[in-house]
Amino acid sequence: MLGFPTPRHSPQRMNRKAIMQAQTVDTPAPTMRMASVPDGKGGFIHQLVAAPATPIAAKGRKKRHVPDPIKANPDAAAQQLRQFIERIESIDSEIIGMQEDRRDVFLEAKATGFDPKGMKAIITLRKMDPTSRTENEAIFETYKSALGME
């Protein structure tokens, strides 16, 4: 039935017509699924058939049921969740405090006469491993010489 026209009075066409007539405003269309149906010549054809009311069980291993910790013990789960959230909030406040301290150090260095932009570049270079740093510097020098900036 895949791509081949069916005769006017074939059982497949009659079945489709009956299904289409059964669909009215009052009754919803039946759920359909694709099935392999014997064609009577030793082979199979794919055809739409009405799906069973209950779904077909999946084959294979069953999924292991993991109980929901909140439903199993709501008081302990709520307490544990509250602790996680409080820890995250305290870490966030520490991060904000450290960022403010870092900004103060840069402002102090700028007031002393140092360039904060250059200091940030040096900090970035110091974070790199030595081989990566020398490779980046070589590439930078090559690009500068190619553009005639030396």
N, C-alpha and C positions, 0 to 999 in steps of 0.2 A: 504494500500500500504506500510505500515511500516513493512519491513522485510519479507513480503510474496511475492513470485514470481508472476509476472503477466503473464497471457496467452500471447502467441505470437501475437495474433491479437486483443488484448484488446484496447479500446480507449485510455487508459493512455499510453500504449507503442507506439501507432501510433502517439499520440500527441508529445511524446518525440522525436520520430524519425523525425517528420516534423520540430520540432524546431531545431534539430541538423543539418538537411539538410539546413535550412535557414541561418545557420551561415557560412558565407564565409569570405574571407579576406576583401571584400569590405563592407560588412554590419556587424556591431558588433552584438554580442549576445544580445537578448532582456533581459531586467531586469526581474528577476523572484522573486516571493514571495511565501511563504507557505500559503495555504488557506484551510479552512474546506469546503469540497464539499459534498453535499448529495449523499449517495451511492445507493439510490433508494429502500432501505429496511428499511427506517425509521432511519437510522444512518448517521454518517458522516465519511468521510475519509480525511486524509491530503494529499494534492496534490500540486505540484508546478504549478503555473499559471503565466501567463505574468502579470507583474505589470503595473498599469495604468501610463500614462505619467506624470501626476501630483501626488505628494505624497498624501496619505490619511491624512486628518487633524486629529491631535491628539485631543482626547476628554478631557474634564476637563476645569479648569479655564485657562483663558489667562494669560500669564505672563505680569506683569506690565512693561510698557516701561519706562526706566530710561534714560533721555537724557544725552548725553555725555557732560560734562562741558567744555571740550576743544572745541568741535564743536559748542556748544551753544554760547559761548563768548570767542573766542580765546585769545583776549588781556588780559582779567582779569584772565583767567586760566593760561596763561603763566606767568603772574606776580605772581600769587599765588604759582605756582610751583617753580619759582625762589626764592621766600621767604623761602619756605620749605627747599630747597637745601642749601641756605645760612645759615639758622639756624643750619642744621645738620653739615655743614662744620665748623661753629664756635664752636659747641659743641665738635667736633672731635679735634680741635686745643686746646681747654681747657683741654680735657682728656690727650692729649700728654704733655701739660705743667705740669699737675698734676703728671703724671707718672715720668717726669724728676725731679720734686720737691721731690717725694717720694724716688727716687734713690739717690738724693743728701743727704737726711736725713740718709739713710742707710750707705752711704759712710762716713758721718760725725760720725755716731755711731761706725762704724768699726775703724775709725782713733782714736777714744777715747778709744777703747779697748773692745767694746761689740761685740758679735757674731751676725751678721745679720741673720743667719739661725735660731738661737734660738729666736731672736726677732720675726721673721715671725711665728714661732710655737706658741709663746705667743699671738700674734695678732689673729691667727686662733682660739686659745682656748677662747680668750675674746669675739669673735664674737658669740660663741655658747651660748645657754641658759644653766643655771647651772645644770639642771637635765641631759641634754644630755652630758655635759662635764664630770660629775661624772660617768655616765654610761660608756663613752668611756675610762676614766682612769681606771675603774674597769676591763674592758675587757683587756686593755693593761697590767695591772698587772697580770691578770690571765694567759695571753699568755706568759709573761716573766717567771713566775714561772713554767709553763708547759715545757718550754724549758730549765729550769735550769739556767736562766740568772740573778737570784737575788743573 
